[in-house]
Amino acid sequence: MNPKVSIIIVDFKKADRVIRNVESLAAQDVNFEIEVILVDNSCDPENAEKLKSLKAYQGVRLFVSEKNVGYIKANNLGAKVAQGEYLLIVNPDILWPAPNTLQKLVDFMDQYPRIGICGPKQINEGDQSVAMTVRAWPRLPLQIARRTWLRQVPGIRGLVEYDEMKHLNYSETQTVDWLQSSCWIVRKELWDKLGGLSRDYFLFMSDPDLCFRTWEAGFEVVYYPDVSVLADGQRASAGGVQDFFKKWPLRQHAKEAIHYSLKHFGRGNPHERYLAALPAEETA
């Protein structure tokens, strides 16, 4: 087997949804080979047993972790054994409704070698709204404001809405600061060069970190809405300040957001630097 695309799915107690994900991937009409690498972080024998049924599909490999090693480490483990030219990092809940989605995504990457990371449009399955998967570079004060009453204060509200990219035209292909890693296609060569997702994190903030390093390395991060996938609309980091002491993911998100802010403090905007360095005819 010589796969062009290695699809990595890290699961945490969502076996039923992962099965639907892989079934819809198997129905994709592509002119290249794919492999699917499942990493089960659930530490749940029943969940693992359900996932074993997917080994009936050609090219599916399952790795069951003895402990929850975290999102970052699990994806890096999957990438380490991947053989494809491209890595497709996919959350368990993603579904592929159109049969040509994966082909168009890969064709787009083949056509534009300067793109390092690309993400399709995501549609929330429940209300069919467009998921806001694009973000401006994280700024800790605004991350705090988003979860409190401060987001309604005049002046701050506009900054929060910009941070959330609510002004973005989600029907336009464009370069962006960073994309949530719920559905990413990444050049494997670039991934290896950058060392994959940063081990500075356990669950969150590795996606803006890798996008930051992608721009610094001279590659583009692009949102590509000509293809779309379905998502369940649930986010592990959802919740306000009132949930902070109730939900471990919220506390972990805050911890890793602080670490990201300290790590990237004073390093400027590599997206803007990249665009400023392009020849005039390429920015017109």
Residue pairs with C-beta under 8 A, 6 or more apart in sequence:
1 33
1 35
1 58
1 59
1 83
2 33
2 83
3 32
3 33
3 34
3 35
3 59
3 83
3 84
4 32
4 33
4 34
4 84
4 85
4 86
4 106
5 32
5 34
5 35
5 84
5 85
5 86
5 87
5 88
5 102
5 106
5 185
6 34
6 35
6 37
6 78
6 79
6 82
6 83
6 84
6 86
6 87
6 88
6 188
7 25
7 34
7 35
7 36
7 37
7 88
7 90
8 37
8 39
8 75
8 78
8 79
8 82
8 87
8 88
8 89
8 90
9 18
9 21
9 22
9 36
9 37
9 38
9 39
9 90
9 91
9 92
10 39
10 41
10 71
10 74
10 75
10 78
10 91
10 92
11 18
11 38
11 39
11 40
11 41
11 42
11 47
11 51
11 92
12 41
12 42
12 68
12 92
13 42
13 44
13 47
14 92
14 93
15 40
15 42
15 47
15 48
15 50
15 51
16 50
17 92
17 93
17 232
18 38
18 51
18 54
18 92
19 50
19 51
19 53
19 54
20 95
21 90
21 92
21 93
21 94
21 95
21 96
22 36
22 38
22 54
22 57
22 60
24 95
24 96
24 97
25 34
25 36
25 96
25 102
26 57
27 96
27 99
28 34
28 96
28 99
28 100
28 101
28 102
28 103
29 99
29 100
29 103
30 102
30 103
30 106
31 103
32 106
33 59
34 59
34 84
34 102
35 59
35 60
35 61
35 82
35 83
35 84
36 54
36 57
36 59
36 60
36 61
37 61
37 63
37 78
37 81
37 82
38 51
38 54
38 60
38 61
38 62
38 63
39 63
39 65
39 74
39 75
39 77
39 78
40 47
40 48
40 51
40 62
40 63
40 64
40 65
41 65
41 68
41 69
41 70
41 71
41 74
42 48
42 68
43 65
43 66
43 67
43 68
48 62
48 64
51 62
51 64
52 62
54 60
54 62
55 61
55 62
61 81
63 77
63 78
65 74
69 77
70 202
70 203
71 197
71 202
71 203
71 204
71 206
72 197
72 198
72 199
72 201
72 202
72 203
72 206
73 199
73 202
75 89
75 196
75 197
76 196
76 197
76 199
79 87
79 188
79 191
79 196
82 188
84 188
85 187
85 188
85 189
86 106
86 109
86 185
86 186
86 187
86 188
87 184
87 185
87 186
87 187
87 188
87 191
88 102
88 183
88 184
88 185
88 186
89 181
89 183
89 184
89 185
89 186
90 182
90 183
90 184
91 182
91 183
91 231
93 182
93 231
93 232
93 234
94 122
94 182
94 183
94 229
94 230
94 231
95 125
95 229
95 230
95 231
96 102
96 229
96 230
97 228
97 229
97 230
98 227
98 228
100 227
101 120
101 227
101 228
101 229
104 226
104 227
105 118
105 120
105 185
105 224
105 227
106 185
108 115
108 118
108 224
108 226
108 227
109 115
109 118
109 185
109 187
112 220
112 222
114 218
114 219
114 220
115 187
115 219
115 220
115 221
115 222
116 186
116 187
116 190
116 214
116 217
116 219
116 220
116 221
117 179
117 184
117 185
117 186
117 190
117 210
117 211
117 214
117 219
117 220
117 221
117 222
118 184
118 185
118 221
118 222
118 223
118 224
119 133
119 134
119 179
119 180
119 183
119 184
119 185
119 222
119 223
119 224
120 183
120 224
120 225
120 226
120 227
120 228
120 229
121 130
121 170
121 223
121 224
121 225
121 227
121 228
121 229
122 130
122 131
122 133
122 182
122 183
122 228
122 229
122 230
122 231
123 129
123 130
123 131
123 228
123 229
123 230
123 231
124 130
124 131
124 230
124 231
124 232
124 233
125 230
125 231
125 232
125 233
126 232
126 233
127 233
129 233
130 170
131 182
131 231
131 233
132 164
132 165
132 166
132 168
132 170
133 179
133 180
133 182
133 183
133 223
134 165
134 168
134 170
134 176
134 177
134 178
134 179
134 180
134 223
135 163
135 164
135 165
135 176
135 177
135 178
135 179
135 180
135 208
136 162
136 163
136 165
136 177
137 177
137 178
137 208
137 212
137 264
137 269
137 271
138 163
138 205
138 208
138 257
138 260
138 261
139 163
139 261
140 257
140 258
140 261
142 156
142 159
142 160
142 163
143 163
143 257
144 150
145 151
145 153
145 156
145 159
145 160
146 160
146 163
146 164
147 239
147 240
147 241
147 244
148 240
148 241
150 156
151 157
151 160
161 167
165 176
168 176
170 223
170 225
171 225
172 225
173 222
173 223
173 224
173 225
173 226
174 222
174 223
175 220
175 221
175 222
175 223
175 271
175 275
176 221
176 222
176 223
176 271
177 208
177 211
177 221
177 269
177 271
178 207
178 208
178 211
178 212
178 221
179 207
179 211
179 221
179 223
180 207
181 206
181 207
181 210
182 231
183 229
183 231
184 207
186 210
187 219
190 214
190 217
190 219
193 217
194 210
194 213
194 214
194 217
196 210
197 206
197 209
197 210
198 206
198 209
198 210
200 206
200 209
200 259
200 263
201 209
201 256
201 259
201 260
202 252
202 256
203 236
203 249
203 252
203 253
203 256
204 236
204 237
204 249
204 252
204 253
204 256
204 257
205 253
205 256
205 257
205 259
205 260
208 260
209 260
209 263
209 264
211 221
212 264
212 267
212 270
214 220
214 221
215 221
215 270
215 271
215 273
215 274
216 270
218 274
220 274
221 271
236 249
236 253
237 249
237 250
237 253
239 247
239 250
243 250
244 250
244 251
244 254
245 251
275 283
